[in-house]
Amino acid sequence: MDGAIERREEPTLVASAGNGTASSRFVDRRLRISPNMEHRPERYDDLTGEVEAAVFSSLERHLPPTMLDFPRDAKFQYMMEVLSRYLPQEERIKVHKHKEYRKNIINTYKPLHRELFTINPAAFFLESFIKAVSDNTEESIRSIMLEPSPGIYTFPMLQPSFCQMLIEEVEHIENTISSCGTKIMKPNTMNKYGAVLDDFGFDAMLTKLMEDFLSPIAKVFYPEVGGTALDSHHGFVVEYGKDRDLDLGFHVDDSEVTLNVCLGKQFIGGELFFRGVRCDKHVNSDTAPEEIFDYSHIPGQAVLHRGRHRHGARAITAGHRINLLLWCRSSTFRELKKYQKDFSAWCGECQREKIERQRQSIAATKMQTFLRSSTGSVI
């Protein structure tokens, strides 16, 4: 943990601000900070290629007021120019290759459990989780949550039968692809073992999971990091054990909100360790004692945290562990973050710096007051 922290990202799509160039046509227009919830966005299913249609529908609510009545094609072009800052040309080439890879997989892969590909709340989730989300109140959501450390929430989520079927499906994926002589694309830049579930036809199910079940929770706990405007995801499984990844280095996720659920199997070790939330500027800063938290996985239980919450996984010492992860993202938050300098609403180090500035300001004011009263002169 003495070295620089890593950023765990998708292997084919890197969302990093400032690497691309935007056209000059709309350069002076900026997105609204708060979405216009009264505006009814257009549908973009027939226009998208590299970016999911839901991203544009969500982003449209943040357009400048003067643009809301523009033709759909004009709004689409503007939003594409905004998003192009996060998708440079070299990344577009990777995206195209990845789409071809996914197309080949979909054409050859035959699911083992087809019922996994369409979300079925009663079969997937525990009754307590379904009720909390369906009631859709802060009180109902908090009723199933534990917050063992600030910003980290744990809760029972998945049915044991669902966990077992998904494990079997992952094993079926690995056996099928191995028999074809093809390599499975790594789930991200740090994990070597696992699979991107979206590549195997799970994207619609995972989108539904994010929109209908995780977004209501994120709106309550993470509004300051885009929790109110999640519009895309990266869903995958990772594997730890003998002949798999043993541990995972200290890092942050390429997400605004991360869901991590242990599916099984039997294992010893492999605890997650958390060390505070940080912005890009402070990602390698020291950890305060109150930010130290370790979490032991329990099959079927979820842990939810900000993507910028620094964490890692200790070495698994025995057995085999498989986890389902869903990185939830907000294109709106990523765009607006470019114009911000103060992230004290969620960055622990920014908060400490802000408190120190306030302390120094109060101390200076008290000193001036003391000098005035002592000398009777104006400093």
RAUR-V350942 format. One record per residue. N is the residue number from 0. PSI is psi in radians with two decimals (* if undefined). OMEGA is omega in whole degrees, 0 to 359 (NA if undefined). BURIAL is + if it has 9 or more other ideal C-beta (glycine too) atoms within 8 Angstrom, else -. Layout:
{{N/PSI/OMEGA/BURIAL} {N/PSI/OMEGA/BURIAL}}
//
This chain:
{{0/0.08/178/-} {1/-0.31/181/-} {2/3.12/180/-} {3/2.50/181/-} {4/2.56/178/+} {5/2.83/175/+} {6/2.02/181/+} {7/2.10/186/+} {8/2.97/171/+} {9/2.58/180/+} {10/-0.29/186/-} {11/-0.22/185/+} {12/1.96/180/+} {13/2.11/180/-} {14/1.46/181/+} {15/2.16/186/-} {16/2.49/169/+} {17/-0.02/183/-} {18/-0.30/181/+} {19/-3.14/178/+} {20/2.45/179/-} {21/2.59/176/+} {22/2.79/185/-} {23/-0.18/188/-} {24/-0.71/184/-} {25/0.32/191/+} {26/-0.46/183/-} {27/-0.08/181/-} {28/2.42/180/-} {29/2.65/179/-} {30/2.68/173/+} {31/2.53/177/+} {32/-0.77/181/-} {33/2.40/181/-} {34/2.58/175/+} {35/1.67/186/+} {36/-0.24/178/-} {37/-0.28/180/-} {38/2.36/178/-} {39/1.90/185/-} {40/2.78/177/+} {41/2.92/171/-} {42/2.45/186/-} {43/0.33/184/+} {44/-0.57/185/-} {45/-0.08/185/-} {46/-0.31/188/+} {47/2.74/176/+} {48/-1.11/183/-} {49/-0.34/185/-} {50/2.50/181/+} {51/2.54/181/-} {52/-0.63/182/+} {53/-0.50/179/+} {54/-0.76/182/+} {55/-0.71/178/+} {56/-0.68/178/+} {57/-0.77/183/+} {58/-0.52/182/+} {59/-0.57/179/+} {60/-0.26/181/+} {61/0.09/180/+} {62/2.69/174/+} {63/2.48/183/+} {64/-0.62/182/-} {65/-0.25/183/-} {66/-0.18/187/+} {67/-0.50/181/+} {68/0.11/177/-} {69/2.75/173/-} {70/2.64/183/-} {71/-0.73/182/+} {72/-0.63/179/-} {73/-0.74/178/+} {74/-0.70/180/+} {75/-0.75/181/+} {76/-0.74/179/+} {77/-0.81/182/+} {78/-0.60/176/+} {79/-0.66/179/+} {80/-0.64/175/+} {81/-0.85/184/+} {82/-0.42/181/+} {83/-0.37/178/+} {84/-0.37/180/+} {85/0.00/183/+} {86/1.31/179/+} {87/2.97/186/+} {88/-0.73/182/-} {89/-0.54/178/-} {90/-0.54/177/+} {91/-0.64/177/+} {92/-0.75/178/-} {93/-0.71/179/+} {94/-0.74/180/+} {95/-0.77/179/-} {96/-0.66/180/+} {97/-0.66/178/+} {98/-0.67/178/-} {99/-0.71/177/-} {100/-0.81/181/+} {101/-0.70/180/+} {102/-0.74/179/-} {103/-0.68/179/+} {104/-0.85/183/+} {105/-0.61/182/+} {106/-0.41/185/-} {107/-0.39/187/-} {108/2.27/177/+} {109/1.95/184/-} {110/2.61/175/+} {111/-0.77/179/-} {112/1.59/183/+} {113/-0.41/181/-} {114/-0.27/179/-} {115/-0.31/189/+} {116/-0.12/174/+} {117/2.17/188/-} {118/2.31/180/-} {119/1.64/188/-} {120/-0.79/183/-} {121/-0.58/181/-} {122/-0.45/185/-} {123/-0.76/194/+} {124/2.73/173/+} {125/2.63/183/+} {126/-0.65/181/-} {127/-0.66/179/-} {128/-0.77/180/+} {129/-0.80/182/+} {130/-0.74/182/+} {131/-0.74/182/+} {132/-0.69/181/+} {133/-0.60/175/-} {134/-0.54/170/-} {135/0.79/172/-} {136/2.73/178/-} {137/-0.67/180/-} {138/-0.78/182/-} {139/-0.68/180/+} {140/-0.77/180/+} {141/-0.39/184/-} {142/-0.43/181/-} {143/-0.01/187/+} {144/2.51/163/+} {145/2.48/177/-} {146/1.41/185/-} {147/-0.37/176/-} {148/2.56/185/-} {149/2.18/177/-} {150/-0.01/178/+} {151/2.14/184/+} {152/2.38/177/+} {153/2.56/181/+} {154/2.57/174/+} {155/2.33/187/+} {156/-0.93/193/+} {157/2.51/174/+} {158/2.45/177/+} {159/-0.64/180/-} {160/-0.65/177/-} {161/-0.77/179/+} {162/-0.78/182/+} {163/-0.75/180/+} {164/-0.69/181/+} {165/-0.65/175/+} {166/-0.78/179/+} {167/-0.65/179/+} {168/-0.71/178/+} {169/-0.77/178/+} {170/-0.64/177/-} {171/-0.70/177/+} {172/-0.85/182/+} {173/-0.75/180/+} {174/-0.71/181/-} {175/-0.84/183/+} {176/-0.65/179/+} {177/-0.69/181/-} {178/-0.40/179/-} {179/-0.09/181/-} {180/0.33/180/-} {181/2.61/177/-} {182/2.44/175/-} {183/2.32/178/-} {184/2.37/181/+} {185/2.53/183/+} {186/-0.46/178/+} {187/-3.04/186/+} {188/-0.14/182/+} {189/-0.63/179/-} {190/2.29/179/+} {191/-0.37/186/-} {192/2.39/183/-} {193/-2.82/182/+} {194/2.60/173/+} {195/1.95/184/+} {196/-0.56/179/+} {197/-0.55/180/+} {198/-0.37/185/+} {199/0.37/172/+} {200/0.14/181/-} {201/0.02/189/+} {202/-0.72/181/+} {203/-0.73/179/+} {204/-0.75/181/+} {205/-0.57/174/+} {206/-0.75/178/+} {207/-0.71/178/+} {208/-0.79/180/+} {209/-0.85/187/+} {210/-0.76/188/+} {211/-0.40/187/+} {212/-0.59/181/+} {213/-0.62/180/+} {214/-0.75/177/+} {215/-0.58/178/+} {216/-0.76/181/+} {217/-0.58/178/+} {218/-0.57/180/+} {219/-0.78/190/+} {220/-0.43/187/+} {221/0.78/181/+} {222/-0.45/185/+} {223/-0.20/179/-} {224/0.53/177/+} {225/0.22/181/+} {226/-0.34/178/+} {227/-0.08/185/-} {228/0.79/176/+} {229/2.25/186/+} {230/0.01/175/+} {231/2.93/184/+} {232/2.90/170/+} {233/1.96/184/+} {234/2.33/183/+} {235/2.93/172/+} {236/2.62/176/+} {237/2.70/183/+} {238/2.40/178/+} {239/2.51/179/+} {240/-2.98/177/+} {241/2.33/183/-} {242/0.32/174/-} {243/-2.99/171/+} {244/2.39/178/+} {245/-0.66/181/-} {246/-3.04/179/+} {247/2.24/183/+} {248/2.89/180/-} {249/2.22/188/+} {250/3.05/166/+} {251/2.73/182/+} {252/2.74/174/+} {253/1.12/183/+} {254/2.87/169/+} {255/-0.72/179/+} {256/2.33/181/+} {257/2.27/170/+} {258/2.26/180/+} {259/2.02/182/+} {260/2.21/176/+} {261/2.23/177/+} {262/-0.51/183/+} {263/-2.91/3/+} {264/-2.24/175/+} {265/2.33/182/-} {266/2.81/174/+} {267/2.35/180/-} {268/-2.77/178/+} {269/0.44/181/+} {270/2.58/170/+} {271/2.50/172/+} {272/2.29/182/+} {273/2.52/183/+} {274/0.73/171/+} {275/2.68/180/+} {276/2.37/182/+} {277/2.57/171/+} {278/3.09/182/+} {279/-0.71/184/-} {280/-0.62/188/-} {281/0.31/188/+} {282/-0.45/181/+} {283/0.27/181/-} {284/2.91/183/-} {285/2.80/179/-} {286/2.30/175/+} {287/2.62/182/-} {288/-0.66/182/-} {289/-0.15/180/-} {290/-0.09/183/+} {291/2.15/179/+} {292/2.35/176/+} {293/2.47/183/-} {294/2.26/177/+} {295/2.23/184/-} {296/2.49/173/+} {297/2.19/180/-} {298/2.29/180/+} {299/-0.22/181/+} {300/2.39/183/+} {301/2.61/168/+} {302/2.30/184/+} {303/2.33/181/+} {304/2.89/175/+} {305/2.54/177/+} {306/-0.50/181/+} {307/0.11/176/+} {308/1.97/185/+} {309/2.34/183/+} {310/3.00/176/+} {311/-3.13/180/+} {312/2.23/177/+} {313/2.86/184/+} {314/2.38/172/-} {315/2.31/187/+} {316/-0.31/178/-} {317/2.64/175/-} {318/-2.81/188/+} {319/2.17/181/+} {320/2.36/176/+} {321/2.29/180/+} {322/2.51/173/+} {323/2.25/177/+} {324/2.48/175/+} {325/1.95/175/+} {326/2.02/180/+} {327/2.33/188/+} {328/2.75/176/+} {329/1.92/179/+} {330/-0.57/179/+} {331/-0.84/180/+} {332/-0.72/182/+} {333/-0.63/178/+} {334/-0.81/182/+} {335/-0.52/181/+} {336/-0.45/179/+} {337/-0.46/184/+} {338/0.12/181/-} {339/2.60/175/-} {340/-0.41/182/-} {341/2.08/180/-} {342/0.56/183/+} {343/-0.20/177/+} {344/-0.36/182/-} {345/-0.35/180/+} {346/2.14/182/+} {347/-0.67/181/+} {348/-0.66/174/+} {349/-0.68/178/+} {350/-0.77/180/+} {351/-0.70/178/+} {352/-0.69/179/+} {353/-0.75/179/+} {354/-0.69/179/-} {355/-0.70/177/-} {356/-0.73/178/-} {357/-0.71/179/-} {358/-0.77/180/-} {359/-0.67/179/-} {360/-0.74/179/-} {361/-0.71/179/-} {362/-0.70/179/-} {363/-0.70/179/-} {364/-0.73/179/-} {365/-0.68/179/-} {366/-0.73/178/-} {367/-0.73/179/+} {368/-0.73/180/-} {369/-0.75/181/-} {370/-0.68/179/+} {371/-0.78/182/+} {372/-0.47/183/-} {373/-0.64/187/-} {374/-0.33/183/-} {375/0.22/180/-} {376/2.84/181/-} {377/2.16/178/-} {378/*/NA/-}}
//
